[in-house]
Amino acid sequence: MRILLAEDDRLIGDGLNIGLSKLGFSVDWFQDGEEAFEALFQAPYDAVVLDLGLPGKDGLSILKEWRLQKRKEPVLILTARGDVDQRVIGLDSGADDYLAKPFALTEVAARIKALIRRYNDKMEPVVKIKNITYYPETKKVESSGKEVVLSPKELQLLELLMLNRNKVLQKSVIEEKLYAWDNDVSSNAVEVHVHHLRKKLGKDIIKTINKIGYMVEG
């Protein structure tokens, strides 16, 4: 899942960027409001974490303009603990949830996943395809009842394909979902992850659609 993070506090932003990345999210972190505003139109984000006190363009203005331009990505706003008025205005302006500072990383991640689940309306408690069982909440993967350990990117790719089962995903779309802009991505990165997943879960789990991309049938 790819996240747009707009936060100008370097300590908070760095903590969220590193922490969410370790939890399996791909994060693009912006400290300037104008850059954050434009970024939503440049990549396929699954959700946004938006601080309201941004330089260049404040968070409320960004949110209002996104909604006016029909951007529907779920937005979690970050506010100061005692700033009730800003929370209310943020929700009225189109935010989907808010979180007061200071906060725990685990709560941020849980709220993001909940927003994405509601937005997509398809994050099932358990996803079963052939002999593979995936639990989105815990990120647990089983093959014929036995747990399989995957790398973060392998897990992201498997989740992306399973939640879009029977749909061909182009390689370029997969790359955009799995990697942030500052990642150095090799030209065969997706192929390598597919190879590893087939080795761990079975060669038939992922189908290659020649010159187009990949899909999981089920």
N, CA and C of each residue as an Amber inpcrd file, in Angstrom:
protein
   654
   0.8370000  -1.1900000   0.0000000   0.0000000   0.0000000   0.0000000
   0.8800000   1.2520000   0.0000000   0.5810000   2.1660000  -0.8880000
   1.4070000   3.3750000  -1.0370000   0.7280000   4.5590000  -0.3540000
   1.4930000   5.2380000   0.4960000   0.9670000   6.3080000   1.3280000
   1.6310000   7.6320000   0.9880000   0.8190000   8.6950000   0.9020000
   1.3340000  10.0560000   0.7820000   1.3540000  10.6440000   2.1910000
   2.5350000  10.9980000   2.6680000   2.7080000  11.5880000   3.9950000
   3.0790000  13.0530000   3.8390000   2.2610000  13.9510000   4.3800000
   2.5200000  15.3870000   4.3430000   2.7220000  15.8750000   5.7760000
   3.9620000  16.1120000   6.1660000   4.3010000  16.4980000   7.5340000
   5.6040000  17.2920000   7.5270000   5.5640000  18.5350000   8.0440000
   6.7650000  19.3620000   7.9900000   7.6470000  19.2270000   9.2200000
   7.1520000  18.6120000  10.2870000   7.9900000  18.3650000  11.4570000
   8.9320000  17.2020000  11.1350000  10.2170000  17.4810000  11.0830000
  11.1840000  16.4660000  10.6310000  11.2030000  15.2530000  11.5550000
  11.0790000  15.4640000  12.8470000  11.1280000  14.3500000  13.7930000
   9.9150000  13.4390000  13.6110000   8.7300000  14.0440000  13.5340000
   7.5080000  13.2530000  13.3450000   7.4970000  12.6010000  11.9700000
   7.8430000  13.3880000  10.9500000   7.8380000  12.8630000   9.5910000
   8.8070000  11.7190000   9.3930000  10.0010000  11.8790000   9.9430000
  11.0150000  10.8340000   9.8070000  10.5670000   9.5650000  10.5280000
   9.9660000   9.7400000  11.7140000   9.4840000   8.5750000  12.4560000
   8.3820000   7.8370000  11.7180000   7.4400000   8.5870000  11.1400000
   6.3570000   7.9680000  10.3770000   6.8750000   7.3110000   9.1010000
   7.7760000   7.9930000   8.4300000   8.3270000   7.4660000   7.1850000
   9.0310000   6.1310000   7.4180000   9.9200000   6.1100000   8.4030000
  10.6710000   4.8860000   8.6990000   9.7540000   3.8120000   9.2760000
   8.9140000   4.2150000  10.2360000   8.0550000   3.2450000  10.9060000
   7.0470000   2.5910000   9.9800000   6.3690000   3.3950000   9.1670000
   5.3830000   2.8340000   8.2430000   6.0430000   1.9710000   7.1780000
   7.2320000   2.3670000   6.7570000   7.9710000   1.5670000   5.7660000
   8.3060000   0.1930000   6.3320000   8.6970000   0.1520000   7.6030000
   9.0180000  -1.1290000   8.2440000   7.7860000  -2.0040000   8.4000000
   6.6150000  -1.3640000   8.4480000   5.3640000  -2.1140000   8.5820000
   4.7800000  -2.5300000   7.2290000   5.5350000  -2.2660000   6.1580000
   5.1250000  -2.7600000   4.8420000   4.4810000  -1.7540000   3.9190000
   4.4020000  -0.4790000   4.3460000   3.8620000   0.5610000   3.4800000
   4.9800000   1.1630000   2.6250000   4.6280000   1.6320000   1.4350000
   5.5320000   2.4570000   0.6380000   5.1380000   3.9050000   0.8890000
   6.1020000   4.7250000   1.3160000   5.7810000   6.0750000   1.7730000
   6.5140000   7.1310000   0.9530000   5.7650000   8.1230000   0.4800000
   6.3490000   9.3300000  -0.1220000   6.1110000  10.4650000   0.8650000
   7.2010000  11.0210000   1.3910000   7.1010000  12.0320000   2.4370000
   7.3710000  13.4230000   1.8710000   6.4340000  14.3270000   2.0950000
   6.5740000  15.7150000   1.6450000   6.4590000  16.6460000   2.8460000
   7.3230000  17.6740000   2.8470000   7.3210000  18.6410000   3.9380000
   6.7450000  19.9850000   3.5110000   6.4450000  20.1250000   2.2370000
   5.8980000  21.3660000   1.6930000   4.4740000  21.1260000   1.1980000
   3.5690000  22.0440000   1.5220000   2.1760000  21.8750000   1.1650000
   1.9110000  21.8320000  -0.3230000   2.5530000  22.7020000  -1.0720000
   2.3540000  22.7360000  -2.5290000   2.7850000  21.4130000  -3.1620000
   3.9290000  20.8900000  -2.7240000   4.4300000  19.6300000  -3.2790000
   3.4930000  18.4770000  -2.9250000   3.0040000  18.4740000  -1.6820000
   2.0840000  17.4190000  -1.2570000   0.7890000  17.4680000  -2.0690000
   0.2900000  18.6750000  -2.3000000  -0.9410000  18.8400000  -3.0680000
  -0.7990000  18.2430000  -4.4620000   0.2890000  18.5800000  -5.1550000
   0.4920000  18.1080000  -6.5240000   0.7620000  16.6160000  -6.5760000
   1.3810000  16.0800000  -5.5250000   1.7950000  14.6730000  -5.5420000
   0.6210000  13.7210000  -5.7010000  -0.5360000  14.0780000  -5.1470000
  -1.6860000  13.1800000  -5.2160000  -2.1370000  12.9230000  -6.6500000
  -1.7900000  13.8370000  -7.5470000  -2.1760000  13.6940000  -8.9510000
  -1.1130000  12.9470000  -9.7700000   0.0000000  12.5900000  -9.1140000
   1.1300000  12.0180000  -9.8410000   1.3550000  10.5320000  -9.5980000
   0.7060000   9.9550000  -8.6000000   0.9430000   8.5490000  -8.2750000
  -0.3220000   7.9250000  -7.6910000  -0.4560000   6.5910000  -7.7590000
  -1.6680000   5.9120000  -7.2670000  -1.5950000   5.6390000  -5.7590000
  -1.9450000   6.6090000  -4.9540000  -1.8680000   6.4500000  -3.5070000
  -3.1100000   5.7420000  -2.9730000  -2.8950000   4.9360000  -1.9360000
  -3.9980000   4.2450000  -1.2850000  -4.5850000   5.0700000  -0.1530000
  -3.7870000   5.9670000   0.4280000  -4.2720000   6.8150000   1.5110000
  -3.3000000   7.9700000   1.7160000  -3.7620000   8.9840000   2.4740000
  -2.9560000  10.1740000   2.7590000  -2.9290000  10.4200000   4.2670000
  -1.7390000  10.7290000   4.7900000  -1.5970000  11.1950000   6.1690000
  -1.2180000  12.6680000   6.0720000  -2.1030000  13.5480000   6.5430000
  -1.9750000  14.9700000   6.2680000  -1.9060000  15.8070000   7.5470000
  -0.7820000  16.4900000   7.7290000  -0.6670000  17.4650000   8.8150000
  -1.3330000  18.7600000   8.3600000  -1.9780000  19.4540000   9.2740000
  -2.6920000  20.6650000   8.8840000  -1.7780000  21.8870000   8.8070000
  -0.6970000  21.9190000   9.5970000   0.1730000  23.0950000   9.6290000
   1.3580000  22.9870000   8.7000000   1.1040000  22.9750000   7.4090000
   2.1710000  22.8250000   6.4240000   2.5830000  24.1720000   5.8440000
   3.8680000  24.3580000   5.5180000   4.2930000  25.5890000   4.8410000
   3.9350000  25.5390000   3.3590000   3.7900000  26.7070000   2.7430000
   3.4810000  26.7690000   1.3140000   1.9990000  26.7040000   1.0390000
   1.3450000  25.6880000   1.6070000  -0.1010000  25.5240000   1.4410000
  -0.5750000  24.7040000   2.6410000  -1.4730000  25.2650000   3.4320000
  -1.8650000  24.5690000   4.6560000  -2.7450000  23.3640000   4.3590000
  -2.7770000  22.4510000   5.3180000  -3.4660000  21.1890000   5.1170000
  -4.9390000  21.3050000   4.7960000  -5.6480000  22.2240000   5.4390000
  -7.0750000  22.3900000   5.1640000  -7.3340000  22.8490000   3.7340000
  -6.5040000  23.7760000   3.2610000  -6.6520000  24.2460000   1.8720000
  -6.3880000  23.1040000   0.8930000  -5.3700000  22.3130000   1.1850000
  -5.0460000  21.1650000   0.3430000  -6.2300000  20.2090000   0.2820000
  -6.7500000  19.8630000   1.4520000  -7.8530000  18.9150000   1.5380000
  -9.0830000  19.4100000   0.7880000  -9.4430000  20.6740000   0.9860000
 -10.6150000  21.2300000   0.3110000 -10.4630000  21.1910000  -1.2060000
  -9.2600000  21.5310000  -1.6940000  -9.0400000  21.5350000  -3.1490000
  -9.0410000  20.1260000  -3.7170000  -8.4630000  19.1670000  -2.9840000
  -8.5160000  17.7730000  -3.4320000  -9.9620000  17.3330000  -3.6070000
 -10.7850000  17.6210000  -2.6190000 -12.1850000  17.1810000  -2.6870000
 -12.9530000  17.9130000  -3.7880000 -12.6430000  19.1900000  -3.9920000
 -13.2900000  19.9350000  -5.0740000 -12.9310000  19.3520000  -6.4290000
 -11.7000000  18.8010000  -6.5280000 -11.2570000  18.2040000  -7.7790000
 -11.5490000  16.7010000  -7.8260000 -12.4560000  16.2610000  -6.9570000
 -12.9800000  14.8950000  -6.9740000 -11.9660000  13.8250000  -6.6050000
 -10.9410000  14.2120000  -5.8670000 -10.0120000  13.2160000  -5.3500000
 -10.6480000  12.5580000  -4.1360000 -10.7440000  11.2320000  -4.1670000
 -11.4900000  10.5170000  -3.1380000 -10.6080000   9.6750000  -2.2290000
  -9.2820000   9.7800000  -2.3680000  -8.3960000   8.9940000  -1.5230000
  -8.6750000   9.2750000  -0.0410000  -8.7020000   8.2340000   0.8100000
  -8.9550000   8.4510000   2.2410000  -7.8370000   9.2760000   2.8820000
  -8.2170000  10.2240000   3.7360000  -7.2630000  11.1450000   4.3530000
  -7.3580000  11.0690000   5.8690000  -6.2290000  10.8190000   6.4980000
  -6.1000000  10.8600000   7.9460000  -5.3680000  12.1450000   8.3050000
  -6.0340000  13.0680000   9.0200000  -5.3820000  14.3200000   9.3670000
  -4.7450000  14.2280000  10.7480000  -3.6110000  14.9150000  10.8900000
  -2.8910000  14.9870000  12.1580000  -3.1180000  16.3630000  12.7570000
  -3.5070000  16.4070000  14.0230000  -3.7950000  17.6870000  14.6640000
  -3.1450000  17.7490000  16.0400000  -3.0370000  18.9490000  16.5740000
  -2.5930000  19.1180000  17.9520000  -3.6880000  18.5840000  18.8700000
  -3.2880000  18.0330000  19.9960000  -4.2370000  17.3510000  20.8740000
  -5.4210000  18.2190000  21.2830000  -5.1850000  19.4870000  21.6270000
  -6.2610000  20.3150000  22.1340000  -7.0300000  21.0980000  21.0870000
  -6.6680000  20.9090000  19.8280000  -7.2590000  21.7270000  18.7710000
  -8.5320000  21.0920000  18.2240000  -9.5950000  21.1390000  19.0170000
 -10.8550000  20.5030000  18.6290000 -11.4560000  21.1570000  17.3940000
 -11.3760000  22.4920000  17.3230000 -11.9690000  23.2070000  16.1850000
 -11.3670000  22.7550000  14.8650000 -10.0210000  22.5810000  14.8490000
  -9.3800000  22.1400000  13.6040000  -9.8240000  20.7400000  13.2170000
 -10.0060000  19.8860000  14.1940000 -10.4610000  18.5260000  13.8900000
 -11.8410000  18.5680000  13.2200000 -12.7350000  19.3590000  13.7950000
 -14.0900000  19.4660000  13.2520000 -14.0690000  20.0400000  11.8430000
 -13.2960000  21.1160000  11.6600000 -13.1920000  21.7250000  10.3340000
 -12.5920000  20.7420000   9.3350000 -11.5780000  19.9970000   9.7880000
 -10.9530000  19.0080000   8.9070000 -11.9330000  17.9420000   8.4540000
 -12.7240000  17.4210000   9.3760000 -13.7140000  16.4010000   9.0240000
 -14.7820000  16.9890000   8.1150000 -15.2000000  18.2120000   8.3910000
 -16.1910000  18.8750000   7.5370000 -15.6410000  19.1670000   6.1450000
 -14.3130000  19.2840000   6.0340000 -13.6840000  19.5960000   4.7490000
 -13.4130000  18.3590000   3.9060000 -13.7080000  17.1840000   4.4610000
 -13.5520000  15.9700000   3.6700000 -12.5940000  14.9470000   4.2170000
 -12.0200000  15.1850000   5.4040000 -11.1390000  14.1850000   6.0020000
 -11.9540000  12.9670000   6.4280000 -11.3240000  11.8020000   6.4290000
 -12.0100000  10.5740000   6.8040000 -11.7770000  10.2010000   8.2650000
 -10.7010000  10.7090000   8.8440000 -10.3810000  10.4050000  10.2310000
  -9.3460000  11.4190000  10.7050000  -9.1560000  11.5110000  12.0140000
  -8.1170000  12.3910000  12.5370000  -7.3990000  11.7110000  13.6870000
  -6.2030000  12.1620000  13.9760000  -5.4020000  11.6100000  15.0580000
  -4.6540000  12.7640000  15.7140000  -4.7570000  12.8550000  17.0350000
  -4.1140000  13.9470000  17.7610000  -2.6740000  13.5820000  18.1160000
  -1.7990000  14.5720000  18.0260000  -0.4100000  14.3910000  18.4260000
  -0.2900000  14.5660000  19.9330000   0.5870000  13.8180000  20.6070000
   1.4260000  12.7420000  20.0690000   0.6130000  11.4610000  19.8800000
   1.1120000  10.5640000  19.0420000   0.3750000   9.3460000  18.7480000
   1.3430000   8.1770000  18.6610000   0.7940000   6.9790000  18.7080000
   1.5930000   5.7610000  18.5730000   1.5970000   5.3170000  17.1170000
   2.7530000   4.8700000  16.6460000   2.8790000   4.4190000  15.2550000
   1.8790000   3.3140000  14.9400000   1.6850000   2.4000000  15.8800000
   0.7650000   1.2820000  15.6420000  -0.6570000   1.7700000  15.4040000
  -1.0450000   2.8660000  16.0930000  -2.3890000   3.3960000  15.8940000
  -2.5160000   4.0650000  14.5330000  -1.4590000   4.7680000  14.1170000
  -1.4690000   5.3740000  12.7800000  -1.6550000   4.2910000  11.7190000
  -0.8540000   3.2260000  11.8230000  -0.9370000   2.1330000  10.8480000
  -2.3180000   1.4900000  10.8590000  -2.8780000   1.2680000  12.0490000
  -4.1960000   0.6380000  12.1560000  -5.2800000   1.5140000  11.5330000
  -5.1950000   2.8130000  11.7700000  -6.1990000   3.7190000  11.2130000
  -6.0810000   3.8020000   9.6880000  -4.8490000   3.8140000   9.1780000
  -4.6430000   3.8340000   7.7280000  -5.2670000   2.5930000   7.0940000
  -4.9880000   1.4320000   7.6730000  -5.5280000   0.1920000   7.1210000
  -7.0580000   0.1720000   7.1800000  -7.6030000   0.7130000   8.2650000
  -9.0630000   0.7630000   8.3790000  -9.6720000   1.6720000   7.3140000
  -9.0180000   2.8140000   7.0590000  -9.5080000   3.7390000   6.0360000
  -9.4550000   3.1040000   4.6490000  -8.3410000   2.4390000   4.3670000
  -8.1900000   1.7920000   3.0590000  -9.2080000   0.6750000   2.9020000
  -9.4290000  -0.0650000   3.9780000 -10.4020000  -1.1610000   3.9300000
 -11.8000000  -0.6240000   3.6350000 -12.1760000   0.4550000   4.3070000
 -13.5000000   1.0400000   4.0620000 -13.5960000   1.6220000   2.6570000
 -12.5080000   2.2490000   2.2080000 -12.5050000   2.8840000   0.8860000
 -12.6450000   1.8390000  -0.2220000 -11.8810000   0.7740000  -0.0880000
 -11.9020000  -0.2640000  -1.1170000 -13.1270000  -1.1730000  -1.0040000
 -13.6330000  -1.3040000   0.2350000 -14.7890000  -2.1620000   0.4960000
 -14.5460000  -3.5850000   0.0210000 -13.2830000  -4.0290000   0.1070000
 -12.9880000  -5.3820000  -0.3750000 -11.8600000  -6.0430000   0.3950000
 -11.4150000  -5.4120000   1.4820000 -10.3660000  -6.0190000   2.2820000
 -10.9950000  -7.0770000   3.1770000 -11.0920000  -8.2750000   2.6760000
 -11.7760000  -9.3490000   3.3870000 -10.9590000  -9.7980000   4.6000000
 -11.6390000 -10.3040000   5.6640000 -10.9050000 -10.7950000   6.8340000
  -9.9380000 -11.9180000   6.4770000 -10.3700000 -12.7650000   5.5440000
  -9.5280000 -13.8720000   5.0780000  -9.6970000 -13.9760000   3.5600000
  -8.5800000 -14.0820000   2.8540000  -8.6210000 -14.2430000   1.4050000
  -8.0260000 -15.6040000   1.0740000  -8.8210000 -16.4530000   0.4210000
  -8.3480000 -17.7870000   0.0570000  -8.3610000 -17.9480000  -1.4520000
  -7.2320000 -18.3250000  -2.0080000  -7.1220000 -18.6040000  -3.4380000
  -6.2850000 -19.8660000  -3.5930000  -6.8910000 -20.8690000  -4.1910000
  -6.2550000 -22.1830000  -4.3050000  -5.8520000 -22.6740000  -2.9200000
  -4.5790000 -23.0020000  -2.7140000  -4.1430000 -23.4950000  -1.4060000
  -3.5280000 -22.4000000  -0.5410000  -3.6690000 -21.1390000  -0.9890000
  -3.0640000 -20.0140000  -0.2760000  -4.1350000 -19.2720000   0.5240000
  -3.8400000 -19.0190000   1.7940000  -4.7310000 -18.2480000   2.6610000
  -3.9780000 -17.0250000   3.1540000  -4.6180000 -15.8670000   3.0180000
  -3.9920000 -14.6100000   3.4370000  -4.9030000 -13.8740000   4.4110000
  -4.3030000 -13.3990000   5.5170000  -5.0320000 -12.6600000   6.5380000
  -4.5690000 -11.2020000   6.5000000  -5.3300000 -10.3050000   5.8450000
  -4.8940000  -8.9090000   5.6740000  -4.5790000  -8.1730000   6.9780000
  -5.3340000  -8.4280000   8.0380000  -5.1270000  -7.6940000   9.2790000
  -3.7860000  -8.0320000   9.9140000  -3.4320000  -9.3000000   9.9300000
  -2.1840000  -9.7400000  10.5840000  -1.0380000  -9.9320000   9.6060000
  -1.3390000  -9.8530000   8.3060000  -0.3470000 -10.0560000   7.2480000
   0.2340000 -11.4780000   7.2660000  -0.5590000 -12.4140000   7.7170000
  -0.1210000 -13.8010000   7.7870000  -0.4800000 -14.5320000   6.4990000
   0.4580000 -15.3460000   6.0060000   0.2470000 -16.1170000   4.7790000
   0.4360000 -17.5970000   5.0850000  -0.5050000 -18.4040000   4.6180000
  -0.4010000 -19.8460000   4.7890000  -0.4980000 -20.5420000   3.4370000
   0.2700000 -21.5890000   3.2920000   0.2100000 -22.4370000   2.1050000
  -0.1330000 -23.8450000   2.5580000  -1.3090000 -24.3220000   2.1530000
  -1.8090000 -25.6280000   2.5930000  -1.7910000 -25.7430000   4.1170000
  -2.1440000 -24.6540000   4.7970000  -2.2500000 -24.6690000   6.2510000
  -0.9810000 -24.3720000   7.0090000   0.1390000 -24.2540000   6.3060000
   1.4140000 -23.9800000   6.9660000   1.8360000 -22.5390000   6.6960000
   2.2570000 -21.8410000   7.7540000   2.6350000 -20.4400000   7.6040000
   3.8930000 -20.2920000   6.7470000   3.8830000 -19.2860000   5.8730000
   5.0060000 -19.0040000   4.9920000   5.5190000 -17.5890000   5.2950000
   6.8130000 -17.4670000   5.4850000   7.4220000 -16.1660000   5.7780000
   7.8220000 -15.4930000   4.4680000   7.3210000 -14.2830000   4.2460000
   7.6300000 -13.5210000   3.0410000   8.3700000 -12.2430000   3.4090000
   9.1410000 -11.7200000   2.4780000   9.7780000 -10.4200000   2.6780000
   8.6960000  -9.3450000   2.5740000   8.9550000  -8.1270000   3.0730000
   7.9420000  -7.0640000   2.9870000   7.4310000  -6.8250000   1.5760000
   8.3190000  -6.7780000   0.5800000   7.8830000  -6.5250000  -0.7900000
   7.1370000  -7.7150000  -1.3700000   7.5520000  -8.9220000  -1.0330000
   6.8270000 -10.1040000  -1.4920000   5.4030000 -10.0890000  -0.9290000
   5.2770000  -9.7040000   0.3440000   3.9700000  -9.6290000   0.9780000
   3.0990000  -8.5580000   0.3280000   3.6870000  -7.3970000   0.0460000
   2.9400000  -6.3260000  -0.6150000   2.4450000  -6.7710000  -1.9860000
   3.3100000  -7.4380000  -2.7300000   2.9370000  -7.8830000  -4.0700000
   1.8460000  -8.9350000  -4.0120000   1.9890000  -9.8920000  -3.0970000
   0.9660000 -10.9340000  -2.9730000  -0.3720000 -10.3200000  -2.5890000
  -0.3690000  -9.3960000  -1.6340000  -1.6140000  -8.7450000  -1.2250000
  -2.2450000  -7.9960000  -2.3950000  -1.4340000  -7.2610000  -3.1380000
  -1.9350000  -6.4930000  -4.2760000  -2.6030000  -7.4060000  -5.2980000
  -1.9620000  -8.5280000  -5.6070000  -2.4970000  -9.4450000  -6.6090000
  -3.7330000 -10.1870000  -6.1030000  -3.7130000 -10.6040000  -4.8280000
  -4.8430000 -11.3630000  -4.2910000  -6.0830000 -10.4850000  -4.1220000
  -5.8870000  -9.2380000  -3.7160000  -7.0290000  -8.3470000  -3.5440000
  -7.5660000  -7.8450000  -4.8870000  -6.7790000  -8.0610000  -5.9520000
  -7.2220000  -7.7270000  -7.3100000  -7.3040000  -8.9880000  -8.1640000
  -7.6930000 -10.0810000  -7.5180000  -7.7110000 -11.3690000  -8.2210000
  -8.5880000 -11.3120000  -9.4630000  -8.1410000 -12.0660000 -10.4570000
  -8.8090000 -12.1340000 -11.7710000  -8.6690000 -10.8410000 -12.5640000
  -7.7690000  -9.9750000 -12.1270000  -7.5180000  -8.7240000 -12.8420000
  -6.0340000  -8.6490000 -13.1960000  -5.7380000  -8.3670000 -14.4450000
  -4.3400000  -8.2510000 -14.8660000  -3.7860000  -6.9020000 -14.4230000
  -2.6730000  -6.9300000 -13.6870000  -2.0160000  -5.7040000 -13.2410000
  -0.7420000  -5.5030000 -14.0480000  -0.6460000  -4.3800000 -14.6970000
   0.5450000  -4.0870000 -15.4710000   1.7610000  -3.9450000 -14.5610000
   2.9210000  -4.2760000 -15.0920000   4.1520000  -4.1730000 -14.3090000
   4.3550000  -2.7480000 -13.8000000   4.0570000  -1.7570000 -14.6300000
   4.2500000  -0.3620000 -14.2240000   3.3430000   0.0050000 -13.0560000
   2.1160000  -0.5250000 -13.0520000   1.1770000  -0.2690000 -11.9540000
   1.6920000  -0.9060000 -10.6710000   2.2080000  -2.1250000 -10.7760000
   2.7540000  -2.8150000  -9.6070000   3.9250000  -2.0370000  -9.0290000
   4.8060000  -1.5560000  -9.8870000   5.9560000  -0.7740000  -9.4190000
   5.5080000   0.4870000  -8.6910000   4.5000000   1.1560000  -9.2310000
   4.0110000   2.3860000  -8.6090000   3.3850000   2.1180000  -7.2470000
   2.7640000   0.9530000  -7.0830000   2.1380000   0.6010000  -5.8170000
   3.1700000   0.1590000  -4.7740000   4.2410000  -0.4890000  -5.2320000
   5.1950000  -1.0840000  -4.3040000   6.3210000  -0.1510000  -3.8910000
   6.6170000   0.8470000  -4.7300000   7.8150000   1.6490000  -4.4740000
   7.5160000   3.1390000  -4.4140000   8.1160000   3.7990000  -3.4390000
   8.0340000   5.2470000  -3.3370000   8.9900000   5.8700000  -4.3460000
   8.8690000   7.1950000  -4.5600000   9.6800000   7.8660000  -5.5680000
  11.1740000   7.8230000  -5.2560000  11.5230000   7.8070000  -3.9680000
  12.9450000   7.8510000  -3.6290000  13.5870000   6.4720000  -3.5880000
  12.8230000   5.4250000  -3.9230000  13.3970000   4.0840000  -3.9890000
  14.1530000   3.8870000  -5.2950000  15.3020000   3.2440000  -5.2110000
  16.0770000   2.8950000  -6.4020000  15.6060000   1.5170000  -6.8590000
  14.7800000   1.4790000  -7.9000000  14.1480000   0.2350000  -8.3290000
  14.8450000  -0.3190000  -9.5710000  15.2980000  -1.5520000  -9.4950000
  15.9260000  -2.1850000 -10.6580000  14.8420000  -2.5690000 -11.6580000
  15.2320000  -2.7040000 -12.9040000  14.2560000  -2.9540000 -13.9790000
  13.5640000  -4.3060000 -13.8430000  14.1960000  -5.2570000 -13.1440000
  13.5970000  -6.5900000 -13.0070000  13.1340000  -6.8800000 -11.5780000
  12.9230000  -5.8280000 -10.7850000  12.5410000  -6.0260000  -9.3800000
  11.2460000  -6.8190000  -9.2420000  10.2360000  -6.4610000 -10.0400000
   8.9490000  -7.1540000  -9.9520000   9.1060000  -8.6170000 -10.3360000
   9.8660000  -8.8710000 -11.4040000  10.0890000 -10.2590000 -11.8410000
  10.7560000 -11.0800000 -10.7380000  11.6820000 -10.4700000 -10.0230000
  12.3850000 -11.1670000  -8.9440000  11.4170000 -11.5230000  -7.8180000
  10.5550000 -10.5750000  -7.4540000   9.5710000 -10.8450000  -6.3960000
   8.5940000 -11.9350000  -6.8240000   8.1640000 -11.9100000  -8.0750000
   7.2570000 -12.9420000  -8.5890000   7.9370000 -14.3060000  -8.5250000
   9.2030000 -14.3610000  -8.9240000   9.9630000 -15.6100000  -8.8850000
  10.0270000 -16.1670000  -7.4670000  10.3010000 -15.3120000  -6.4940000
  10.4010000 -15.7530000  -5.0990000   9.0500000 -16.2320000  -4.5700000
   7.9790000 -15.5250000  -4.9450000   6.6520000 -15.9560000  -4.4980000
   6.2940000 -17.3200000  -5.0760000   6.6100000 -17.5370000  -6.3300000
   6.3280000 -18.8340000  -6.9520000   7.1360000 -19.9460000  -6.2870000
   8.3520000 -19.6050000  -5.9090000   9.2120000 -20.5950000  -5.2580000
   8.6640000 -20.9630000  -3.8780000   8.1060000 -19.9840000  -3.1770000
   7.6060000 -20.2200000  -1.8190000   6.1730000 -20.7380000  -1.7800000
   5.3530000 -20.3400000  -2.7820000   3.9270000 -20.6470000  -2.7320000
   3.4370000 -21.5650000  -3.8410000   4.3070000 -21.8480000  -4.8000000
   3.8970000 -22.6950000  -5.9180000   3.9440000 -21.9440000  -7.2260000
   4.4120000 -22.5960000  -8.2680000   4.6340000 -21.9110000  -9.5480000
   3.3540000 -21.4580000 -10.2270000   2.2070000 -22.0460000  -9.8210000
   0.9620000 -21.7220000 -10.4980000   0.1660000 -20.6080000  -9.8170000
   0.6610000 -20.0920000  -8.6900000  -0.1110000 -19.0960000  -7.9440000
  -0.2250000 -17.7740000  -8.7040000   0.8390000 -17.4070000  -9.4230000
   0.8250000 -16.1400000 -10.1710000   0.9590000 -16.4370000 -11.6560000
   0.0530000 -15.8910000 -12.4370000   0.0490000 -16.1060000 -13.8790000
   0.6590000 -14.9050000 -14.5970000   1.5790000 -15.1740000 -15.5130000
   2.1850000 -14.1160000 -16.3210000   1.3590000 -13.8990000 -17.5790000
   0.9770000 -12.6670000 -17.8060000   0.2830000 -12.3050000 -19.0410000
   1.3100000 -11.6090000 -19.9220000   1.7450000 -12.3030000 -20.9430000
   2.8830000 -11.8380000 -21.7450000   2.7370000 -10.3870000 -22.2110000
   3.8010000  -9.6130000 -21.9560000   3.9370000  -8.2210000 -22.3810000
   2.9050000  -7.2900000 -21.7310000   2.1820000  -7.8070000 -20.7340000
   1.1950000  -6.9530000 -20.0540000   1.5080000  -6.8660000 -18.5620000
   1.4630000  -8.0140000 -17.8680000   1.7020000  -7.9730000 -16.4260000
   1.4260000  -9.3050000 -15.7780000   0.8220000  -9.2660000 -14.5860000
   0.6140000 -10.4790000 -13.7960000  -0.8000000 -10.4840000 -13.1990000
  -1.2430000 -11.7060000 -12.8460000  -2.5450000 -11.8050000 -12.2020000
  -2.6010000 -13.0770000 -11.3640000  -3.5290000 -13.0860000 -10.4060000
  -3.8510000 -14.2630000  -9.6180000  -5.2910000 -14.6230000  -9.9190000
  -5.5150000 -15.8560000 -10.2910000  -6.8620000 -16.3140000 -10.6160000
  -7.4510000 -17.0760000  -9.4420000  -8.7280000 -16.8150000  -9.1800000
  -9.3600000 -17.5520000  -8.0940000 -10.6950000 -16.9650000  -7.7140000
